[in-house]
Every structure is written in structure tokens, then in C-alpha cells.
Amino acid sequence: MSILVRVEVTVPEAQLDEFRELAEKLTTAIEDEPGTIRYRWFTGKDPSMFVLIEEFVDEDAALDHNRNCGALLEKIATVSTVTRNDVYGTLSDDIKRELESKQGKFTFAPLFD
């Protein structure tokens, strides 16, 4: 079962250029990840707010992504603040703990059966 992730971030105006550069690097980096289905950044009327939609074939692919892009994820975290981090799909407790230990608080929503 695939895992869908929705992340909202805010970026200070002074760091928008650096954020956009890092977001582009992340988007390029995932091209070599076979388990990544979707990885798209969105913005709206507020130029300091961004939404990332990620989809992975399964929880292992989501974890592989976090490991493969760890350095870039750490850098982008220095120029942005995550305001929301939602994961849709069923994850093991071990993976939930690992994600939260590296990236803070998540809202987990398992598949409705």
C-alpha cells in the first residue's frame, strides 16, 4: 500500500532563494529513487508558504527517501519551519518513531478499511 505525505512549511523572506534552490535539489535527487511515485512542491498567494506532496510505493521506500536525502533535508530545515506534517497510510510503529526522531511531530492517518 502506498504512503502519501503532505508537508507544509513556512520560509522567511530572506531565505526564499536558498529554500527554492534546496527544494529543486531535493526534487532532482528523488529522480533516482525507484520507490518514489510523486514528489511535488506547491505554493499559493502567500509566497512564504509551501506544500510538499510526496508518495511512496510503501513504508520502506519512504524510509529510504529520508535516508538518501538526509543531508538535503537537514539543510532545508535550517531555512524553513515545518508547520504541518501528515502521513496517510499504514506505517509500523518502528518507522513512526524513526521519522519523528529525525523530523519532529507527525500526524499519522492509517488507511480506512
N, CA, C and O of each residue as an XYZ file, in Angstrom:
452
protein
N       0.842     -1.177      0.000
C       0.000      0.000      0.000
C       0.886      1.239      0.000
O       1.855      1.309      0.755
N       0.562      2.210     -0.837
C       1.394      3.410     -0.926
C       1.239      4.294      0.314
O       0.259      4.201      1.054
N       2.228      5.144      0.508
C       2.264      6.102      1.612
C       2.250      7.497      0.997
O       3.082      7.815      0.148
N       1.308      8.321      1.425
C       1.195      9.697      0.946
C       1.574     10.631      2.088
O       1.124     10.455      3.220
N       2.401     11.619      1.786
C       2.867     12.568      2.797
C       2.554     13.981      2.316
O       2.773     14.320      1.153
N       2.036     14.798      3.235
C       1.757     16.210      2.946
C       2.460     17.034      4.017
O       2.178     16.907      5.209
N       3.384     17.883      3.563
C       4.177     18.699      4.472
C       3.940     20.173      4.142
O       4.026     20.572      2.981
N       3.644     20.977      5.161
C       3.538     22.428      4.992
C       4.735     23.068      5.674
O       5.095     22.702      6.793
N       5.354     24.035      4.984
C       6.474     24.765      5.573
C       6.306     26.256      5.336
O       5.681     26.684      4.366
N       6.875     27.030      6.237
C       6.977     28.470      6.031
C       8.457     28.822      5.930
O       9.318     28.186      6.538
N       8.716     29.856      5.142
C      10.089     30.255      4.869
C      10.210     31.766      5.062
O       9.432     32.524      4.481
N      11.169     32.211      5.865
C      11.378     33.656      5.998
C      11.757     34.263      4.641
O      12.460     33.638      3.847
N      11.293     35.460      4.391
C      11.527     36.108      3.092
C      13.008     36.136      2.719
O      13.361     35.931      1.557
N      13.859     36.385      3.683
C      15.298     36.474      3.419
C      15.907     35.140      2.981
O      17.015     35.113      2.446
N      15.196     34.042      3.203
C      15.740     32.725      2.871
C      14.992     32.040      1.729
O      15.216     30.858      1.467
N      14.116     32.763      1.055
C      13.327     32.157     -0.020
C      14.194     31.614     -1.150
O      13.942     30.509     -1.630
N      15.198     32.352     -1.582
C      16.046     31.882     -2.684
C      16.779     30.600     -2.312
O      16.833     29.658     -3.104
N      17.340     30.564     -1.115
C      18.047     29.355     -0.669
C      17.082     28.181     -0.537
O      17.410     27.055     -0.913
N      15.891     28.446     -0.001
C      14.893     27.388      0.123
C      14.539     26.818     -1.249
O      14.521     25.601     -1.435
N      14.259     27.698     -2.206
C      13.884     27.232     -3.549
C      15.010     26.403     -4.184
O      14.745     25.399     -4.846
N      16.239     26.816     -3.985
C      17.376     26.068     -4.518
C      17.446     24.670     -3.897
O      17.649     23.684     -4.606
N      17.279     24.587     -2.589
C      17.314     23.288     -1.912
C      16.125     22.417     -2.311
O      16.278     21.207     -2.476
N      14.949     23.013     -2.469
C      13.771     22.253     -2.899
C      13.998     21.665     -4.291
O      13.604     20.530     -4.558
N      14.631     22.432     -5.175
C      14.947     21.920     -6.518
C      15.951     20.774     -6.440
O      15.824     19.789     -7.168
N      16.946     20.893     -5.564
C      17.924     19.813     -5.395
C      17.250     18.542     -4.880
O      17.571     17.442     -5.328
N      16.327     18.692     -3.947
C      15.592     17.525     -3.449
C      14.773     16.888     -4.563
O      14.741     15.664     -4.696
N      14.117     17.711     -5.354
C      13.293     17.200     -6.449
C      14.149     16.438     -7.455
O      13.722     15.410     -7.981
N      15.342     16.931     -7.721
C      16.263     16.239     -8.627
C      16.774     14.943     -7.998
O      16.884     13.924     -8.679
N      17.084     14.979     -6.714
C      17.636     13.806     -6.024
C      16.681     12.624     -6.035
O      17.126     11.478     -6.096
N      15.385     12.874     -5.977
C      14.433     11.760     -5.902
C      14.241     11.069     -7.252
O      13.632     10.001     -7.310
N      14.748     11.656     -8.334
C      14.589     11.034     -9.646
C      15.218      9.648     -9.701
O      14.810      8.814    -10.509
N      16.210      9.395     -8.850
C      16.885      8.095     -8.818
C      16.307      7.142     -7.778
O      16.849      6.058     -7.561
N      15.218      7.537     -7.137
C      14.595      6.680     -6.124
C      13.459      5.884     -6.760
O      12.416      6.446     -7.092
N      13.657      4.575     -6.930
C      12.625      3.781     -7.601
C      11.312      3.686     -6.830
O      10.268      3.419     -7.426
N      11.346      3.899     -5.529
C      10.133      3.772     -4.725
C       9.342      5.055     -4.568
O       8.304      5.070     -3.908
N       9.830      6.142     -5.176
C       9.124      7.416     -5.082
C       8.189      7.564     -6.275
O       8.629      7.552     -7.425
N       6.906      7.702     -5.997
C       5.891      7.845     -7.042
C       5.691      9.312     -7.398
O       5.584      9.662     -8.573
N       5.640     10.164     -6.388
C       5.320     11.585     -6.587
C       6.114     12.414     -5.589
O       6.295     12.025     -4.435
N       6.586     13.569     -6.060
C       7.321     14.499     -5.203
C       7.155     15.882     -5.808
O       7.885     16.242     -6.731
N       6.206     16.663     -5.305
C       5.862     17.952     -5.908
C       5.716     19.044     -4.861
O       5.101     18.847     -3.813
N       6.296     20.199     -5.167
C       6.176     21.384     -4.324
C       5.102     22.297     -4.879
O       4.971     22.440     -6.095
N       4.330     22.918     -3.993
C       3.274     23.859     -4.374
C       3.402     25.118     -3.524
O       3.899     25.076     -2.398
N       2.949     26.229     -4.075
C       2.869     27.475     -3.323
C       1.602     28.198     -3.758
O       0.980     27.835     -4.756
N       1.229     29.216     -3.009
C      -0.016     29.919     -3.320
C       0.137     31.418     -3.192
O       1.182     31.978     -3.522
N      -0.900     32.056     -2.716
C      -0.890     33.514     -2.575
C       0.186     33.995     -1.613
O       0.799     35.039     -1.835
N       0.414     33.244     -0.553
C       1.435     33.607      0.426
C       2.781     33.052     -0.061
O       2.988     31.839     -0.027
N       3.694     33.915     -0.512
C       4.954     33.426     -1.078
C       5.891     32.778     -0.063
O       6.913     32.206     -0.442
N       5.554     32.864      1.220
C       6.414     32.256      2.239
C       5.921     30.876      2.677
O       6.540     30.243      3.533
N       4.817     30.410      2.101
C       4.241     29.121      2.496
C       4.313     28.146      1.323
O       3.958     28.483      0.194
N       4.776     26.937      1.612
C       4.919     25.898      0.597
C       4.294     24.606      1.110
O       4.259     24.345      2.312
N       3.805     23.809      0.172
C       3.262     22.488      0.486
C       3.997     21.476     -0.387
O       4.144     21.667     -1.594
N       4.447     20.415      0.236
C       5.091     19.316     -0.472
C       4.178     18.107     -0.401
O       3.713     17.728      0.674
N       3.923     17.501     -1.563
C       3.171     16.247     -1.635
C       4.148     15.169     -2.093
O       4.771     15.278     -3.150
N       4.266     14.133     -1.277
C       5.148     13.009     -1.588
C       4.320     11.729     -1.581
O       3.399     11.582     -0.777
N       4.649     10.812     -2.472
C       4.010      9.496     -2.430
C       5.069      8.441     -2.705
O       5.891      8.570     -3.612
N       5.018      7.390     -1.888
C       5.986      6.303     -1.981
C       5.247      4.980     -2.137
O       4.111      4.838     -1.685
N       5.896      4.013     -2.778
C       5.232      2.732     -3.018
C       4.893      2.012     -1.723
O       3.902      1.284     -1.658
N       5.712      2.210     -0.685
C       5.452      1.576      0.609
C       6.280      2.282      1.683
O       7.005      3.234      1.394
N       6.164      1.811      2.912
C       6.871      2.477      4.014
C       8.383      2.363      3.883
O       9.106      3.272      4.290
N       8.872      1.265      3.322
C      10.319      1.126      3.140
C      10.856      2.178      2.175
O      11.939      2.724      2.385
N      10.100      2.460      1.121
C      10.516      3.488      0.156
C      10.530      4.870      0.803
O      11.409      5.681      0.512
N       9.565      5.143      1.675
C       9.535      6.429      2.387
C      10.759      6.557      3.290
O      11.381      7.617      3.361
N      11.092      5.484      3.967
C      12.256      5.485      4.846
C      13.545      5.617      4.034
O      14.450      6.353      4.426
N      13.633      4.908      2.906
C      14.805      5.020      2.032
C      14.994      6.463      1.566
O      16.117      6.964      1.523
N      13.898      7.123      1.220
C      13.970      8.523      0.789
C      14.572      9.391      1.892
O      15.463     10.200      1.631
N      14.094      9.227      3.107
C      14.609     10.036      4.217
C      16.088      9.768      4.469
O      16.830     10.674      4.848
N      16.511      8.547      4.262
C      17.928      8.215      4.449
C      18.769      8.754      3.291
O      19.838      9.323      3.510
N      18.286      8.576      2.060
C      19.032      9.019      0.876
C      19.176     10.537      0.816
O      20.205     11.048      0.374
N      18.165     11.245      1.252
C      18.148     12.713      1.156
C      18.396     13.384      2.499
O      18.131     14.576      2.654
N      18.895     12.640      3.458
C      19.065     13.165      4.810
C      19.818     14.477      4.887
O      19.392     15.390      5.594
N      20.938     14.593      4.170
C      21.737     15.822      4.234
C      20.960     17.011      3.675
O      20.983     18.097      4.253
N      20.274     16.807      2.554
C      19.471     17.895      1.975
C      18.293     18.253      2.874
O      17.954     19.428      3.017
N      17.671     17.249      3.476
C      16.552     17.520      4.383
C      17.014     18.327      5.597
O      16.299     19.208      6.073
N      18.211     18.019      6.091
C      18.752     18.791      7.214
C      19.005     20.239      6.812
O      18.730     21.158      7.583
N      19.532     20.441      5.600
C      19.800     21.808      5.128
C      18.512     22.604      4.946
O      18.428     23.763      5.352
N      17.510     21.977      4.334
C      16.268     22.716      4.084
C      15.571     23.057      5.400
O      14.838     24.042      5.485
N      15.804     22.240      6.418
C      15.218     22.512      7.738
C      15.833     23.751      8.388
O      15.228     24.339      9.284
N      17.022     24.153      7.951
C      17.650     25.347      8.523
C      17.088     26.640      7.940
O      17.313     27.715      8.495
N      16.357     26.547      6.826
C      15.806     27.753      6.185
C      14.283     27.737      6.136
O      13.669     28.597      5.503
N      13.683     26.774      6.795
C      12.218     26.671      6.786
C      11.736     26.087      8.108
O      12.508     25.507      8.872
N      10.444     26.257      8.356
C       9.818     25.695      9.549
C       8.641     24.841      9.121
O       7.737     25.319      8.434
N       8.649     23.583      9.523
C       7.522     22.702      9.220
C       6.366     23.089     10.128
O       6.502     23.108     11.352
N       5.227     23.397      9.519
C       4.048     23.757     10.300
C       3.028     22.631     10.339
O       2.121     22.634     11.172
N       3.178     21.672      9.437
C       2.273     20.526      9.416
C       2.967     19.395      8.673
O       3.653     19.622      7.676
N       2.783     18.170      9.170
C       3.422     17.004      8.583
C       2.458     15.828      8.716
O       2.390     15.199      9.772
N       1.722     15.530      7.663
C       0.706     14.473      7.692
C       1.150     13.284      6.851
O       1.641     13.448      5.734
N       0.974     12.092      7.396
C       1.297     10.864      6.681
C       0.025     10.039      6.563
O      -0.619      9.728      7.565
N      -0.331      9.687      5.330
C      -1.533      8.906      5.054
C      -1.116      7.522      4.581
O      -0.416      7.379      3.579
N      -1.550      6.519      5.305
C      -1.196      5.140      5.004
C      -0.780      4.451      6.291
O      -0.606      5.095      7.325
N      -0.626      3.165      6.222
C      -0.313      2.384      7.411
C       1.193      2.208      7.537
O       1.852      1.686      6.637
N       1.727      2.655      8.674
C       3.154      2.530      8.966
C       3.347      1.734     10.247
O       2.505      1.757     11.144
N       4.468      1.032     10.315
C       4.791      0.314     11.551
C       5.187      1.325     12.625
O       5.607      2.440     12.314
N       5.051      0.931     13.878
C       5.432      1.806     14.989
C       6.920      2.149     14.943
O       7.309      3.262     15.298
N       7.759      1.197     14.505
C       9.198      1.456     14.415
C       9.494      2.588     13.436
O      10.317      3.459     13.718
N       8.832      2.573     12.303
C       9.071      3.615     11.301
C       8.507      4.949     11.777
O       9.112      5.993     11.532
N       7.372      4.934     12.448
C       6.830      6.182     13.007
C       7.837      6.812     13.965
O       8.089      8.016     13.912
N       8.409      5.987     14.841
C       9.389      6.505     15.802
C      10.624      7.060     15.097
O      11.145      8.110     15.473
N      11.084      6.352     14.080
C      12.273      6.817     13.358
C      12.007      8.149     12.660
O      12.843      9.051     12.709
N      10.863      8.277     12.017
C      10.523      9.539     11.353
C      10.451     10.680     12.355
O      11.023     11.746     12.129
N       9.757     10.460     13.455
C       9.592     11.520     14.449
C      10.910     11.886     15.127
O      11.101     13.036     15.524
N      11.814     10.930     15.261
C      13.097     11.235     15.902
C      13.939     12.170     15.043
O      14.790     12.890     15.563
N      13.709     12.164     13.732
C      14.509     12.984     12.827
C      13.783     14.237     12.355
O      14.422     15.245     12.053
N      12.462     14.187     12.290
C      11.748     15.285     11.645
C      10.623     15.866     12.484
O       9.808     16.627     11.963
N      10.556     15.538     13.741
C       9.552     16.155     14.599
C       8.196     15.480     14.566
O       8.078     14.304     14.221
N       7.195     16.225     14.924
C       5.835     15.709     15.108
C       5.128     15.471     13.777
O       5.169     16.306     12.873
N       4.490     14.330     13.681
C       3.695     13.948     12.520
C       2.261     13.674     12.961
O       2.006     13.379     14.128
N       1.349     13.774     12.034
C       0.003     13.248     12.218
C      -0.093     12.035     11.308
O       0.095     12.149     10.097
N      -0.382     10.883     11.881
C      -0.478      9.645     11.113
C      -1.939      9.287     10.921
O      -2.706      9.250     11.883
N      -2.325      9.023      9.681
C      -3.697      8.648      9.360
C      -3.666      7.323      8.603
O      -3.393      7.303      7.402
N      -3.945      6.215      9.294
C      -3.938      4.921      8.614
C      -5.098      4.802      7.635
O      -6.092      5.522      7.724
N      -4.944      3.889      6.716
C      -5.974      3.636      5.717
C      -7.260      3.176      6.385
O      -7.235      2.334      7.284
N      -8.364      3.721      5.951
C      -9.683      3.331      6.454
C     -10.110      2.064      5.731
O     -10.229      2.053      4.506
N     -10.339      1.003      6.484
C     -10.762     -0.281      5.886
C     -12.238     -0.483      6.078
O     -12.783     -1.500      5.647
